[in-house]
């Protein structure tokens, strides 16, 4: 662990996404180096689309994100899975990447109910098609 704390607001926002309360479908979180804590960076509502989520991931800064991905299985049943994204773009500063890498396990351990983790370094790795594929792999794994 890197000595970074998790703000209570992060846990509250995570639970709102998880419980689908207040219409939240996703949230991004940033590590504030000066304050030494993980803070909520952005949230998105169910009424938005996946592009809004992608737009919340900065081109040259790391982020953690949670996304409540809804899908329909082969039997026409609707499900949802919580996806944890570690956004670590190639263009981010090395210090920023190291801070997120050293904090990830501690932060993720505070979030219960995550079904899938995706580590992404570019926007193709967090495309909706890639997300759907990762969910499918998780569902078919024995």
FILUMDO-238596 format. One line per field, with one value per atom (N, C-alpha, C, O): residue in three letters; x, y, z. Coordinates in nm, 4 decimals, m for minus. Layout:
% residues N
residuo	ALA / ...
x	X / ...
y	Y / ...
z	Z / ...
END
This chain:
% residues 142
residuo	UNK / UNK / UNK / UNK / UNK / UNK / UNK / UNK / UNK / UNK / UNK / UNK / UNK / UNK / UNK / UNK / UNK / UNK / UNK / UNK / UNK / UNK / UNK / UNK / UNK / UNK / UNK / UNK / UNK / UNK / UNK / UNK / UNK / UNK / UNK / UNK / UNK / UNK / UNK / UNK / UNK / UNK / UNK / UNK / UNK / UNK / UNK / UNK / UNK / UNK / UNK / UNK / UNK / UNK / UNK / UNK / UNK / UNK / UNK / UNK / UNK / UNK / UNK / UNK / UNK / UNK / UNK / UNK / UNK / UNK / UNK / UNK / UNK / UNK / UNK / UNK / UNK / UNK / UNK / UNK / UNK / UNK / UNK / UNK / UNK / UNK / UNK / UNK / UNK / UNK / UNK / UNK / UNK / UNK / UNK / UNK / UNK / UNK / UNK / UNK / UNK / UNK / UNK / UNK / UNK / UNK / UNK / UNK / UNK / UNK / UNK / UNK / UNK / UNK / UNK / UNK / UNK / UNK / UNK / UNK / UNK / UNK / UNK / UNK / UNK / UNK / UNK / UNK / UNK / UNK / UNK / UNK / UNK / UNK / UNK / UNK / UNK / UNK / UNK / UNK / UNK / UNK / UNK / UNK / UNK / UNK / UNK / UNK / UNK / UNK / UNK / UNK / UNK / UNK / UNK / UNK / UNK / UNK / UNK / UNK / UNK / UNK / UNK / UNK / UNK / UNK / UNK / UNK / UNK / UNK / UNK / UNK / UNK / UNK / UNK / UNK / UNK / UNK / UNK / UNK / UNK / UNK / UNK / UNK / UNK / UNK / UNK / UNK / UNK / UNK / UNK / UNK / UNK / UNK / UNK / UNK / UNK / UNK / UNK / UNK / UNK / UNK / UNK / UNK / UNK / UNK / UNK / UNK / UNK / UNK / UNK / UNK / UNK / UNK / UNK / UNK / UNK / UNK / UNK / UNK / UNK / UNK / UNK / UNK / UNK / UNK / UNK / UNK / UNK / UNK / UNK / UNK / UNK / UNK / UNK / UNK / UNK / UNK / UNK / UNK / UNK / UNK / UNK / UNK / UNK / UNK / UNK / UNK / UNK / UNK / UNK / UNK / UNK / UNK / UNK / UNK / UNK / UNK / UNK / UNK / UNK / UNK / UNK / UNK / UNK / UNK / UNK / UNK / UNK / UNK / UNK / UNK / UNK / UNK / UNK / UNK / UNK / UNK / UNK / UNK / UNK / UNK / UNK / UNK / UNK / UNK / UNK / UNK / UNK / UNK / UNK / UNK / UNK / UNK / UNK / UNK / UNK / UNK / UNK / UNK / UNK / UNK / UNK / UNK / UNK / UNK / UNK / UNK / UNK / UNK / UNK / UNK / UNK / UNK / UNK / UNK / UNK / UNK / UNK / UNK / UNK / UNK / UNK / UNK / UNK / UNK / UNK / UNK / UNK / UNK / UNK / UNK / UNK / UNK / UNK / UNK / UNK / UNK / UNK / UNK / UNK / UNK / UNK / UNK / UNK / UNK / UNK / UNK / UNK / UNK / UNK / UNK / UNK / UNK / UNK / UNK / UNK / UNK / UNK / UNK / UNK / UNK / UNK / UNK / UNK / UNK / UNK / UNK / UNK / UNK / UNK / UNK / UNK / UNK / UNK / UNK / UNK / UNK / UNK / UNK / UNK / UNK / UNK / UNK / UNK / UNK / UNK / UNK / UNK / UNK / UNK / UNK / UNK / UNK / UNK / UNK / UNK / UNK / UNK / UNK / UNK / UNK / UNK / UNK / UNK / UNK / UNK / UNK / UNK / UNK / UNK / UNK / UNK / UNK / UNK / UNK / UNK / UNK / UNK / UNK / UNK / UNK / UNK / UNK / UNK / UNK / UNK / UNK / UNK / UNK / UNK / UNK / UNK / UNK / UNK / UNK / UNK / UNK / UNK / UNK / UNK / UNK / UNK / UNK / UNK / UNK / UNK / UNK / UNK / UNK / UNK / UNK / UNK / UNK / UNK / UNK / UNK / UNK / UNK / UNK / UNK / UNK / UNK / UNK / UNK / UNK / UNK / UNK / UNK / UNK / UNK / UNK / UNK / UNK / UNK / UNK / UNK / UNK / UNK / UNK / UNK / UNK / UNK / UNK / UNK / UNK / UNK / UNK / UNK / UNK / UNK / UNK / UNK / UNK / UNK / UNK / UNK / UNK / UNK / UNK / UNK / UNK / UNK / UNK / UNK / UNK / UNK / UNK / UNK / UNK / UNK / UNK / UNK / UNK / UNK / UNK / UNK / UNK / UNK / UNK / UNK / UNK / UNK / UNK / UNK / UNK / UNK / UNK / UNK / UNK / UNK / UNK / UNK / UNK / UNK / UNK / UNK / UNK / UNK / UNK / UNK / UNK / UNK / UNK / UNK / UNK / UNK / UNK / UNK / UNK / UNK / UNK / UNK / UNK / UNK / UNK / UNK / UNK / UNK / UNK / UNK / UNK / UNK / UNK / UNK / UNK / UNK / UNK
x	0.0841 / 0.0000 / 0.0879 / 0.1966 / 0.0415 / 0.1210 / 0.0972 / 0.1568 / 0.0124 / m0.0160 / m0.1256 / m0.1451 / m0.1964 / m0.3040 / m0.4347 / m0.4628 / m0.5139 / m0.6433 / m0.7549 / m0.7388 / m0.8669 / m0.9842 / m1.0890 / m1.1331 / m1.1289 / m1.2299 / m1.3644 / m1.3999 / m1.4382 / m1.5706 / m1.6626 / m1.7475 / m1.6468 / m1.7273 / m1.7126 / m1.8098 / m1.5926 / m1.5691 / m1.6540 / m1.7159 / m1.6567 / m1.7340 / m1.8836 / m1.9578 / m1.9266 / m2.0662 / m2.1053 / m2.2095 / m2.0217 / m2.0484 / m2.0453 / m2.1313 / m1.9472 / m1.9405 / m2.0694 / m2.1251 / m2.1170 / m2.2395 / m2.3611 / m2.4529 / m2.3637 / m2.4746 / m2.4738 / m2.5793 / m2.3558 / m2.3458 / m2.3861 / m2.4651 / m2.3330 / m2.3599 / m2.5085 / m2.5632 / m2.5727 / m2.7137 / m2.8082 / m2.9303 / m2.7495 / m2.8256 / m2.9181 / m3.0287 / m2.8710 / m2.9501 / m2.9031 / m2.7900 / m2.9881 / m2.9604 / m2.9299 / m2.8759 / m2.9635 / m2.9460 / m2.8021 / m2.7764 / m2.7076 / m2.5673 / m2.5329 / m2.5714 / m2.4596 / m2.4151 / m2.2638 / m2.2140 / m2.1910 / m2.0453 / m1.9856 / m2.0501 / m1.8601 / m1.7849 / m1.6366 / m1.5900 / m1.5639 / m1.4184 / m1.3601 / m1.4211 / m1.2411 / m1.1753 / m1.0306 / m0.9658 / m0.9811 / m0.8434 / m0.7692 / m0.8279 / m0.6397 / m0.5555 / m0.4982 / m0.4259 / m0.5313 / m0.4810 / m0.3506 / m0.3501 / m0.2395 / m0.1076 / m0.0861 / m0.0310 / m0.1281 / m0.1051 / m0.1846 / m0.1352 / m0.3075 / m0.3922 / m0.3698 / m0.4071 / m0.3093 / m0.2844 / m0.4100 / m0.4225 / m0.5058 / m0.6287 / m0.6882 / m0.6572 / m0.7740 / m0.8490 / m0.9799 / m1.0515 / m1.0108 / m1.1310 / m1.2140 / m1.1620 / m1.3423 / m1.4290 / m1.3960 / m1.3885 / m1.3764 / m1.3434 / m1.4657 / m1.4867 / m1.5469 / m1.6648 / m1.7647 / m1.7283 / m1.8906 / m1.9951 / m2.0810 / m2.0853 / m2.1490 / m2.2368 / m2.3663 / m2.3698 / m2.4716 / m2.6043 / m2.6415 / m2.5836 / m2.7386 / m2.7883 / m2.8409 / m2.8338 / m2.8926 / m2.9498 / m2.8438 / m2.8774 / m2.7164 / m2.6088 / m2.5720 / m2.6359 / m2.4680 / m2.4234 / m2.2777 / m2.2119 / m2.2288 / m2.0956 / m1.9874 / m1.8834 / m2.0101 / m1.9128 / m1.8885 / m1.7788 / m1.9892 / m1.9721 / m1.8702 / m1.7876 / m1.8779 / m1.7826 / m1.6412 / m1.5481 / m1.6253 / m1.4937 / m1.4374 / m1.3181 / m1.5219 / m1.4779 / m1.4272 / m1.3510 / m1.4688 / m1.4257 / m1.2874 / m1.2334 / m1.2299 / m1.0955 / m0.9952 / m0.9909 / m0.9141 / m0.8220 / m0.7146 / m0.6722 / m0.6728 / m0.5764 / m0.4395 / m0.3703 / m0.4000 / m0.2642 / m0.2581 / m0.1553 / m0.3671 / m0.3694 / m0.4362 / m0.5302 / m0.3882 / m0.4455 / m0.5766 / m0.5996 / m0.6597 / m0.7851 / m0.8238 / m0.7802 / m0.9058 / m0.9802 / m1.1229 / m1.1663 / m1.1947 / m1.3341 / m1.4154 / m1.3641 / m1.5428 / m1.6383 / m1.7528 / m1.8010 / m1.7960 / m1.9038 / m2.0010 / m1.9602 / m2.1289 / m2.2334 / m2.2793 / m2.3625 / m2.2237 / m2.2512 / m2.3725 / m2.3750 / m2.4718 / m2.5947 / m2.5886 / m2.5421 / m2.6359 / m2.6342 / m2.7516 / m2.8131 / m2.7805 / m2.8876 / m2.8218 / m2.7448 / m2.8519 / m2.7904 / m2.8673 / m2.9633 / m2.8245 / m2.8848 / m3.0317 / m3.1068 / m3.0735 / m3.2125 / m3.2982 / m3.4091 / m3.2477 / m3.3172 / m3.3394 / m3.4349 / m3.2522 / m3.2578 / m3.1582 / m3.0454 / m3.2011 / m3.1137 / m3.0353 / m3.0905 / m2.9053 / m2.8154 / m2.7285 / m2.7271 / m2.6556 / m2.5548 / m2.4357 / m2.4497 / m2.3195 / m2.1954 / m2.1186 / m2.1134 / m2.0583 / m1.9733 / m1.8338 / m1.7700 / m1.7882 / m1.6568 / m1.5663 / m1.6023 / m1.4495 / m1.3483 / m1.2436 / m1.1841 / m1.2208 / m1.1248 / m1.0068 / m1.0236 / m0.8877 / m0.7658 / m0.7170 / m0.6629 / m0.7363 / m0.6986 / m0.5565 / m0.5314 / m0.4646 / m0.3230 / m0.2647 / m0.1891 / m0.2987 / m0.2571 / m0.1054 / m0.0343 / m0.0585 / 0.0853 / 0.1436 / 0.2607 / 0.0627 / 0.1113 / 0.1154 / 0.1592 / 0.0705 / 0.0731 / 0.2173 / 0.3031 / 0.2408 / 0.3727 / 0.4037 / 0.3138 / 0.5289 / 0.5718 / 0.5343 / 0.4883 / 0.5534 / 0.5181 / 0.3689 / 0.3303 / 0.2852 / 0.1409 / 0.1061 / 0.0228 / 0.1685 / 0.1441 / 0.1827 / 0.1106 / 0.2971 / 0.3443 / 0.2520 / 0.2261 / 0.2030 / 0.1118 / m0.0178 / m0.0660 / m0.0729 / m0.1963 / m0.1728 / m0.2573 / m0.0593 / m0.0281 / m0.0136 / m0.0589 / 0.0489 / 0.0713 / m0.0530 / m0.0590 / m0.1512 / m0.2734 / m0.3895 / m0.4854 / m0.3820 / m0.4946 / m0.5524 / m0.6726 / m0.4695 / m0.5222 / m0.5906 / m0.6948 / m0.5320 / m0.5939 / m0.7296 / m0.8281 / m0.7346 / m0.8600 / m0.9643 / m1.0784 / m0.9259 / m1.0203 / m1.0725 / m1.1877 / m0.9902 / m1.0343 / m1.1472 / m1.2209 / m1.1617 / m1.2689 / m1.4009 / m1.5046 / m1.3984 / m1.5156 / m1.5625 / m1.4984 / m1.6719 / m1.7190 / m1.8201 / m1.9028 / m1.8112 / m1.9076 / m1.8565 / m1.9348 / m1.7277 / m1.6720 / m1.6622 / m1.6096 / m1.7129 / m1.7124 / m1.5941 / m1.5401 / m1.5533 / m1.4507 / m1.3556 / m1.3976 / m1.2268 / m1.1285 / m1.0653 / m1.0263 / m1.0560 / m0.9907 / m0.8784 / m0.8985 / m0.7599 / m0.6483 / m0.6272 / m0.6016 / m0.6380 / m0.6335 / m0.5283 / m0.5093 / m0.4602 / m0.3604 / m0.3996 / m0.3364 / m0.5047 / m0.5558 / m0.7059 / m0.7633 / m0.7682 / m0.9147 / m0.9717 / m1.0857 / m0.8954 / m0.9438 / m0.9667 / m1.0568 / m0.8849 / m0.8955 / m1.0133 / m1.0448 / m1.0783 / m1.1985 / m1.3200 / m1.4209 / m1.3091 / m1.4244 / m1.5381 / m1.5162 / m1.6578 / m1.7728 / m1.7624 / m1.8025 / m1.7095 / m1.6918 / m1.5940 / m1.6173 / m1.4861 / m1.3863 / m1.4472 / m1.4229 / m1.5254 / m1.5918 / m1.6861 / m1.6863 / m1.7655 / m1.8597 / m1.7853 / m1.8301 / m1.6718 / m1.5926 / m1.5385 / m1.5426 / m1.4884 / m1.4374 / m1.5470 / m1.5236 / m1.6656 / m1.7796 / m1.8116 / m1.8347 / m1.8130 / m1.8428 / m1.7428 / m1.7810 / m1.6147 / m1.5113 / m1.5334 / m1.5173 / m1.5697 / m1.5939 / m1.7131 / m1.7109 / m1.8185 / m1.9398 / m1.9214 / m1.9860 / m1.8344 / m1.8180 / m1.7060 / m1.6887 / m1.6293 / m1.5199 / m1.5766 / m1.6667 / m1.5262 / m1.5739 / m1.4889 / m1.5138
y	m0.1184 / 0.0000 / 0.1238 / 0.1234 / 0.2293 / 0.3496 / 0.4545 / 0.5621 / 0.4271 / 0.5253 / 0.6226 / 0.7236 / 0.5948 / 0.6813 / 0.6345 / 0.5147 / 0.7273 / 0.6966 / 0.7036 / 0.7652 / 0.6412 / 0.6452 / 0.7337 / 0.7062 / 0.8401 / 0.9318 / 0.8603 / 0.7788 / 0.8916 / 0.8314 / 0.8567 / 0.7733 / 0.9701 / 1.0024 / 0.8959 / 0.8629 / 0.8425 / 0.7382 / 0.6152 / 0.5590 / 0.5742 / 0.4569 / 0.4818 / 0.3926 / 0.6016 / 0.6377 / 0.6353 / 0.5808 / 0.6943 / 0.6958 / 0.5542 / 0.5172 / 0.4743 / 0.3356 / 0.2618 / 0.1918 / 0.2769 / 0.2079 / 0.2565 / 0.1785 / 0.3827 / 0.4335 / 0.3682 / 0.3338 / 0.3510 / 0.2824 / 0.1362 / 0.0831 / 0.0729 / m0.0685 / m0.0956 / m0.1934 / m0.0092 / m0.0295 / 0.0359 / 0.0273 / 0.1007 / 0.1713 / 0.2768 / 0.2996 / 0.3408 / 0.4484 / 0.5820 / 0.5937 / 0.6795 / 0.8130 / 0.8106 / 0.9077 / 0.7016 / 0.6942 / 0.6883 / 0.7139 / 0.6556 / 0.6506 / 0.5160 / 0.4105 / 0.5216 / 0.4001 / 0.3826 / 0.2704 / 0.4919 / 0.4822 / 0.5966 / 0.6979 / 0.5762 / 0.6801 / 0.6608 / 0.5488 / 0.7714 / 0.7646 / 0.8233 / 0.9080 / 0.7765 / 0.8178 / 0.8554 / 0.7931 / 0.9576 / 1.0021 / 1.0002 / 1.0187 / 0.9774 / 0.9827 / 1.1235 / 1.1672 / 1.1926 / 1.3285 / 1.3168 / 1.2904 / 1.3371 / 1.3195 / 1.4137 / 1.3723 / 1.5389 / 1.6379 / 1.6070 / 1.6262 / 1.5593 / 1.5290 / 1.3876 / 1.3561 / 1.3026 / 1.1651 / 1.0820 / 0.9981 / 1.1050 / 1.0267 / 1.0058 / 1.0777 / 0.9057 / 0.8779 / 0.9550 / 0.9454 / 1.0317 / 1.1158 / 1.0831 / 1.0314 / 1.1130 / 1.0962 / 1.2044 / 1.3225 / 1.1638 / 1.2591 / 1.2950 / 1.4120 / 1.1951 / 1.2193 / 1.1064 / 0.9959 / 1.1353 / 1.0331 / 1.0468 / 1.1527 / 0.9395 / 0.9423 / 0.8698 / 0.7710 / 0.9203 / 0.8661 / 0.7588 / 0.7498 / 0.6788 / 0.5717 / 0.6283 / 0.5617 / 0.7488 / 0.8089 / 0.8479 / 0.8756 / 0.8502 / 0.8832 / 0.7621 / 0.6571 / 0.7782 / 0.6633 / 0.6307 / 0.7037 / 0.5224 / 0.4738 / 0.5746 / 0.5803 / 0.6540 / 0.7551 / 0.8590 / 0.9142 / 0.8862 / 0.9782 / 0.9217 / 0.9946 / 0.7915 / 0.7250 / 0.7351 / 0.7709 / 0.7040 / 0.7096 / 0.8516 / 0.8701 / 0.9504 / 1.0905 / 1.1326 / 1.2285 / 1.0619 / 1.0954 / 1.0394 / 1.0665 / 0.9620 / 0.9070 / 0.9983 / 1.0025 / 1.0717 / 1.1681 / 1.1010 / 0.9886 / 1.1726 / 1.1187 / 1.0912 / 0.9983 / 1.1711 / 1.1539 / 1.1480 / 1.1805 / 1.1070 / 1.0888 / 0.9564 / 0.9147 / 0.8914 / 0.7644 / 0.7879 / 0.8954 / 0.6874 / 0.6902 / 0.5470 / 0.4512 / 0.5352 / 0.4130 / 0.4445 / 0.5595 / 0.3430 / 0.3650 / 0.2417 / 0.1300 / 0.2654 / 0.1568 / 0.1795 / 0.2917 / 0.0722 / 0.0828 / m0.0317 / m0.1476 / 0.0003 / m0.1010 / m0.1384 / m0.0701 / m0.2479 / m0.2884 / m0.3797 / m0.4861 / m0.3370 / m0.4154 / m0.4901 / m0.4364 / m0.6141 / m0.6958 / m0.7932 / m0.8166 / m0.8487 / m0.9471 / m1.0779 / m1.0798 / m1.1879 / m1.3160 / m1.3840 / m1.3282 / m1.5036 / m1.5770 / m1.6108 / m1.6330 / m1.6151 / m1.6462 / m1.5213 / m1.5289 / m1.4065 / m1.2779 / m1.2310 / m1.1586 / m1.2719 / m1.2251 / m1.1104 / m1.1175 / m1.0051 / m0.8896 / m0.9047 / m0.9394 / m0.8779 / m0.8846 / m0.7604 / m0.6833 / m0.7421 / m0.6365 / m0.6865 / m0.7669 / m0.6371 / m0.6717 / m0.5445 / m0.4545 / m0.5368 / m0.4235 / m0.4476 / m0.5488 / m0.3532 / m0.3626 / m0.2572 / m0.1397 / m0.2999 / m0.2103 / m0.1876 / m0.2830 / m0.0618 / m0.0274 / 0.0449 / 0.1404 / m0.0016 / 0.0688 / 0.1353 / 0.0691 / 0.2664 / 0.3443 / 0.3947 / 0.4772 / 0.3447 / 0.3733 / 0.4053 / 0.3249 / 0.5217 / 0.5514 / 0.5605 / 0.6013 / 0.5222 / 0.5259 / 0.6658 / 0.6804 / 0.7683 / 0.9068 / 0.9650 / 1.0785 / 0.8891 / 0.9381 / 0.9411 / 0.8649 / 1.0318 / 1.0404 / 0.9105 / 0.8466 / 0.8733 / 0.7506 / 0.7533 / 0.6527 / 0.8662 / 0.8784 / 0.8526 / 0.7865 / 0.9043 / 0.8851 / 0.7368 / 0.6839 / 0.6710 / 0.5283 / 0.4451 / 0.3540 / 0.4786 / 0.4036 / 0.4231 / 0.3286 / 0.5444 / 0.5727 / 0.4922 / 0.4340 / 0.4888 / 0.4128 / 0.2624 / 0.1911 / 0.2145 / 0.0719 / 0.0306 / m0.0770 / 0.1152 / 0.0797 / 0.0969 / 0.0424 / 0.1706 / 0.1974 / 0.1076 / 0.0916 / 0.0493 / m0.0241 / m0.1318 / m0.1319 / m0.2222 / m0.3337 / m0.2856 / m0.3386 / m0.1853 / m0.1314 / m0.0678 / m0.0926 / 0.0137 / 0.0788 / m0.0246 / m0.0192 / m0.1173 / m0.2195 / m0.3044 / m0.3479 / m0.3286 / m0.4098 / m0.3428 / m0.4103 / m0.2128 / m0.1391 / m0.1464 / m0.1055 / m0.1985 / m0.2023 / m0.3468 / m0.4262 / m0.3805 / m0.5189 / m0.5365 / m0.4491 / m0.6509 / m0.6832 / m0.6646 / m0.6723 / m0.6406 / m0.6233 / m0.7596 / m0.8548 / m0.7684 / m0.8948 / m0.9063 / m1.0153 / m0.7952 / m0.7973 / m0.6805 / m0.5710 / m0.7050 / m0.5971 / m0.5868 / m0.6870 / m0.4646 / m0.4379 / m0.3396 / m0.2361 / m0.3718 / m0.2787 / m0.2284 / m0.3068 / m0.0975 / m0.0404 / 0.0692 / 0.1484 / 0.0718 / 0.1749 / 0.2638 / 0.3667 / 0.2245 / 0.3097 / 0.2899 / 0.1973 / 0.3777 / 0.3781 / 0.2520 / 0.2154 / 0.1845 / 0.0599 / m0.0473 / m0.1302 / m0.0447 / m0.1458 / m0.1226 / m0.2089 / m0.0066 / 0.0187 / 0.0432 / 0.0980 / 0.0020 / 0.0171 / m0.0706 / m0.1648 / m0.0387 / m0.1168 / m0.2615 / m0.3529 / m0.2834 / m0.4194 / m0.4979 / m0.6151 / m0.4342 / m0.4987 / m0.5289 / m0.6351 / m0.4359 / m0.4558 / m0.5752 / m0.6613 / m0.5802 / m0.6906 / m0.8239 / m0.9240 / m0.8247 / m0.9476 / m0.9927 / m1.1116 / m0.8997 / m0.9343 / m0.9874 / m1.0795 / m0.9305 / m0.9821 / m1.1245 / m1.2119 / m1.1481 / m1.2809 / m1.3849 / m1.4974 / m1.3492 / m1.4421 / m1.4778 / m1.5936 / m1.3809 / m1.4036 / m1.4944 / m1.5816 / m1.4747 / m1.5539 / m1.6983 / m1.7873 / m1.7239 / m1.8610 / m1.9354 / m2.0554 / m1.8662 / m1.9306 / m2.0224 / m1.9825 / m2.1436 / m2.2399 / m2.2350 / m2.3093
z	0.0000 / 0.0000 / 0.0000 / 0.0579 / m0.0646 / m0.0807 / 0.0272 / 0.0212 / 0.1253 / 0.2284 / 0.1892 / 0.2568 / 0.0830 / 0.0367 / 0.0999 / 0.1025 / 0.1504 / 0.2123 / 0.1094 / 0.0040 / 0.1392 / 0.0520 / 0.1178 / 0.2294 / 0.0485 / 0.1027 / 0.1143 / 0.0292 / 0.2198 / 0.2395 / 0.1209 / 0.0895 / 0.0553 / m0.0617 / m0.1702 / m0.2382 / m0.1868 / m0.2882 / m0.2596 / m0.3499 / m0.1345 / m0.0973 / m0.1139 / m0.1551 / m0.0823 / m0.1002 / m0.2475 / m0.2839 / m0.3315 / m0.4760 / m0.5313 / m0.6112 / m0.4897 / m0.5346 / m0.5006 / m0.5852 / m0.3773 / m0.3361 / m0.4133 / m0.4385 / m0.4509 / m0.5335 / m0.6714 / m0.7247 / m0.7289 / m0.8587 / m0.8409 / m0.9191 / m0.7403 / m0.7141 / m0.6910 / m0.7420 / m0.6143 / m0.5806 / m0.6816 / m0.6691 / m0.7808 / m0.8847 / m0.8245 / m0.8736 / m0.7170 / m0.6579 / m0.7152 / m0.7625 / m0.7108 / m0.7651 / m0.9141 / m0.9670 / m0.9831 / m1.1276 / m1.1752 / m1.2929 / m1.0889 / m1.1294 / m1.1925 / m1.1420 / m1.3038 / m1.3708 / m1.3644 / m1.3734 / m1.3490 / m1.3433 / m1.2623 / m1.2355 / m1.2247 / m1.1534 / m1.1820 / m1.2032 / m1.1822 / m1.1918 / m1.0638 / m0.9986 / m1.0298 / m0.9065 / m0.9376 / m1.0218 / m0.8687 / m0.8898 / m0.7572 / m0.6507 / m0.7661 / m0.6473 / m0.6405 / m0.7300 / m0.5343 / m0.5121 / m0.4346 / m0.3144 / m0.5059 / m0.4448 / m0.3267 / m0.2247 / m0.3384 / m0.2323 / m0.1059 / 0.0052 / m0.1229 / m0.0077 / 0.0439 / 0.1569 / m0.0378 / 0.0032 / 0.0131 / 0.1023 / m0.0803 / m0.0758 / m0.2147 / m0.3097 / m0.2230 / m0.3447 / m0.3354 / m0.2358 / m0.4399 / m0.4432 / m0.5661 / m0.6649 / m0.5600 / m0.6761 / m0.7782 / m0.7441 / m0.9035 / m1.0097 / m1.0929 / m1.1247 / m1.1287 / m1.2128 / m1.1937 / m1.1534 / m1.2229 / m1.2198 / m1.3439 / m1.4065 / m1.3787 / m1.4954 / m1.4670 / m1.3936 / m1.5258 / m1.5017 / m1.6032 / m1.7115 / m1.5655 / m1.6500 / m1.7821 / m1.8854 / m1.7790 / m1.8995 / m2.0027 / m2.1179 / m1.9628 / m2.0552 / m2.1403 / m2.1320 / m2.2225 / m2.2997 / m2.2677 / m2.1937 / m2.3231 / m2.2901 / m2.3274 / m2.2618 / m2.4314 / m2.4718 / m2.3621 / m2.3528 / m2.2793 / m2.1667 / m2.0676 / m2.0127 / m2.0463 / m1.9569 / m2.0130 / m1.9410 / m2.1403 / m2.2050 / m2.1983 / m2.1743 / m2.2191 / m2.2165 / m2.0776 / m2.0663 / m1.9732 / m1.8367 / m1.8043 / m1.6970 / m1.8955 / m1.8750 / m1.9444 / m2.0674 / m1.8676 / m1.9273 / m2.0127 / m1.9861 / m2.1144 / m2.2099 / m2.1482 / m2.1899 / m2.0494 / m1.9961 / m1.8428 / m1.7834 / m1.7798 / m1.6347 / m1.6013 / m1.6689 / m1.4983 / m1.4544 / m1.3784 / m1.3229 / m1.3773 / m1.3015 / m1.2658 / m1.3297 / m1.1633 / m1.1364 / m1.1792 / m1.1734 / m1.2217 / m1.2593 / m1.2240 / m1.2173 / m1.2019 / m1.1803 / m1.2776 / m1.2930 / m1.3434 / m1.4414 / m1.4179 / m1.4106 / m1.4062 / m1.3906 / m1.5310 / m1.5907 / m1.5828 / m1.7209 / m1.7268 / m1.6651 / m1.8009 / m1.8166 / m1.9487 / m2.0493 / m1.9482 / m2.0696 / m2.0666 / m1.9626 / m2.1828 / m2.1974 / m2.2407 / m2.3367 / m2.1699 / m2.2050 / m2.3185 / m2.3717 / m2.3545 / m2.4669 / m2.4416 / m2.5366 / m2.3153 / m2.2815 / m2.2651 / m2.2123 / m2.3099 / m2.3005 / m2.1566 / m2.1286 / m2.0668 / m1.9288 / m1.9125 / m1.9613 / m1.8435 / m1.8236 / m1.6936 / m1.5892 / m1.7027 / m1.5880 / m1.5875 / m1.6834 / m1.4771 / m1.4739 / m1.3930 / m1.3008 / m1.4298 / m1.3607 / m1.3329 / m1.4168 / m1.2139 / m1.1802 / m1.2359 / m1.2070 / m1.3159 / m1.3789 / m1.3168 / m1.3093 / m1.2727 / m1.2175 / m1.3250 / m1.3753 / m1.3606 / m1.4648 / m1.4023 / m1.3264 / m1.4351 / m1.3979 / m1.5256 / m1.6142 / m1.5348 / m1.6525 / m1.6311 / m1.5432 / m1.7115 / m1.6959 / m1.8341 / m1.8887 / m1.8916 / m2.0294 / m2.0445 / m1.9526 / m2.1609 / m2.1892 / m2.1717 / m2.1364 / m2.1963 / m2.1905 / m2.0480 / m2.0294 / m1.9487 / m1.8097 / m1.7577 / m1.8022 / m1.6619 / m1.5991 / m1.5238 / m1.4694 / m1.5214 / m1.4539 / m1.3057 / m1.2517 / m1.2405 / m1.0985 / m1.0777 / m0.9813 / m1.1674 / m1.1604 / m1.1770 / m1.1033 / m1.2719 / m1.2956 / m1.1730 / m1.1325 / m1.1157 / m0.9987 / m0.8784 / m0.8040 / m0.8595 / m0.7489 / m0.7638 / m0.6667 / m0.8825 / m0.9058 / m0.8918 / m0.8377 / m0.9399 / m0.9285 / m0.7820 / m0.7430 / m0.7018 / m0.5617 / m0.4755 / m0.3653 / m0.5228 / m0.4470 / m0.4888 / m0.4133 / m0.6073 / m0.6664 / m0.5748 / m0.5483 / m0.5267 / m0.4467 / m0.3191 / m0.2804 / m0.2538 / m0.1328 / m0.1655 / m0.0959 / m0.2707 / m0.3081 / m0.3482 / m0.3024 / m0.4324 / m0.4796 / m0.3641 / m0.3671 / m0.2630 / m0.1490 / m0.0716 / 0.0002 / m0.0849 / m0.0165 / m0.0925 / m0.0402 / m0.2167 / m0.3040 / m0.3187 / m0.3876 / m0.2556 / m0.2622 / m0.3755 / m0.4014 / m0.4418 / m0.5459 / m0.6879 / m0.7825 / m0.7048 / m0.8389 / m0.9067 / m0.8490 / m1.0291 / m1.1027 / m1.1977 / m1.2164 / m1.2577 / m1.3619 / m1.3397 / m1.3022 / m1.3634 / m1.3612 / m1.4993 / m1.5592 / m1.5481 / m1.6764 / m1.6513 / m1.5877 / m1.7012 / m1.6949 / m1.8369 / m1.9283 / m1.8547 / m1.9886 / m1.9986 / m1.9063 / m2.1136 / m2.1403 / m2.2572 / m2.2810 / m2.3309 / m2.4389 / m2.4527 / m2.3953 / m2.5294 / m2.5378 / m2.6020 / m2.5733 / m2.6880 / m2.7481 / m2.6418 / m2.6544 / m2.5376 / m2.4326 / m2.3378 / m2.2559 / m2.3485 / m2.2686 / m2.3578 / m2.3135 / m2.4832 / m2.5728 / m2.5214 / m2.4451 / m2.5636 / m2.5178 / m2.5651 / m2.4930 / m2.6847 / m2.7360 / m2.6481 / m2.6185 / m2.6069 / m2.5202 / m2.3830 / m2.3255 / m2.3318 / m2.2036 / m2.2124 / m2.1245 / m2.3175 / m2.3381 / m2.3464 / m2.2905 / m2.4161 / m2.4294 / m2.2938 / m2.2621 / m2.2141 / m2.0812 / m1.9905 / m1.9122 / m2.0000 / m1.9223 / m1.9671 / m1.8836 / m2.0974 / m2.1515 / m2.1064 / m2.0742 / m2.1035 / m2.0589 / m1.9127 / m1.8742 / m1.8318 / m1.6897 / m1.6693 / m1.5824 / m1.7493 / m1.7326 / m1.7754 / m1.7200 / m1.8733 / m1.9236 / m1.8531 / m1.8747 / m1.7687 / m1.6953 / m1.5890 / m1.5151 / m1.5796 / m1.4805 / m1.3565 / m1.2616
END
